[in-house]
Structures are given as structure tokens and as C-alpha cells.
Amino acid sequence: MDLMFAAKNTGQSDALREASARLFTEVGDLIDQAQQVGTLPPGDPGRLRLLLVAMLQGIAALVTSGRAPAGQSDALITDAVALFTRSQGRATLYAT
């Protein structure tokens, strides 16, 4: 994830651009599905996508820096997605 976001839009290889696009597509699909079933509130899916990607990027940064054990990465990602998409507290997602 560091590689995907460090180079911004210049100097990225095709593989990095494809990986970044795949990440945002997968997360976008998850957001769309959660909004359709009412787990996430209606509204700007782009904002929710950025929020979830930020959570996932944070987990990746913690694991790669050694602050979170690498063996916990899958569980942390699963928990983050589950927490993000649960119906309780959904009104706070759009609080300004």
C-alpha cells in the first residue's frame, strides 16, 4: 500500500496503477453492497470508500512498521471491514 500511494500519479508502474484500481474497485463494490442492503447509510459512496481504504492503509502501515504483529493482519482487516459495515452507529459515519 505504501508503494501505491507514495508515488501519487507520476512514476507508477502499470502494475501499481492496476493494484490501486483493483483496491478501490473492490472496496467500492463492498460499499455499494452494504448501501443496497442498508448496512451503510445512503450517501456519497466515494467518501465511504476513502474512509475504509484509510482504515486498511492504517492497518498495513501498523503491520509493516512492526507495531501490529504480521500474524494478525488478516484478523485486523476482517474486523475493520466488519466494524465498518455493521448497522449500529451508522449515523455517525456522516457526522461533520
N, C-alpha and C positions, 0 to 999 in steps of 0.2 A: 504494500500500500504506500510505503514511503516513496518508492520509485514512481508510482502512478501520479502522485501529487507533487513531488519535488520539482519536476521539470516543467510543470504547467503545460502549456500547449506547444512550446517550441522544444525541439531536440528530442522528443519522444520517438521511440521506435514504433513501428506498426503494431508489434506485439503488445507494447504497453498501452497504446491507444485502444486496442481491441479488449484488453483486460479491463480497462477503466469503463469502457462502454458496456461490457458484459456485467460488471458490478452494478452500474446504475440501472441497467435493464432488469436484472434480477430483483433488485430492491424495489424498483418501480412496479414490477409485477406483484410483489408481495403487498405493497401499499394499495394497489388497485383492488386486489382480492379482499384485503381487510376492510377497505371502504365499502365494497359491494355487500359484504355480509354484516356491516355495522359495527365491526370491532374497532375501527378507527372512524373518527368523525368525517363528514364530508368537508371539503375544502380543498386547498391547494396541495395536490399530491407531491408537487416538486419540493415544497417546504418540508413535508414529512420525509421524503426521500433523503434530503440533505441531512436531516436530523438523525435518521437511522444510520446513514453512511458515516456520520461523525462518530456515532457510538461505536460502530465496527472499527473505524480507524483508530479510535482511542484504545480499544482492546488490543489491536495489532501493535500499537506503539508500546503499550504496557508489557506485552509478551516479548517483543523484540528487545526491549530495554532491560529485561530481566526482573521487572517489578511485579510481574504476574508469571507464575510457572507455566512454561510452554505446554505442559500436560493438561492444563486447564483451559486452553484456548477454545476447544470445541464446546465445552460446557458453558464458558462465558458468552460465546456467540449465541448459543441456543437460548440461554437465559435472557440475553439482551433482546433478542427478537421476540421471545415470549412476553417479556415485560412490556415492550413497546407496543405489542399488538393486543394486549389484554383490554377488555372493555372498561374496567374500572379506572376512574380517573381520566377518562379521555377528554373531558372538558379542559383540563389543564394543558393539553397539547397546543392549544392555540391562544393561551393566555399571553397578553402583551404587557 
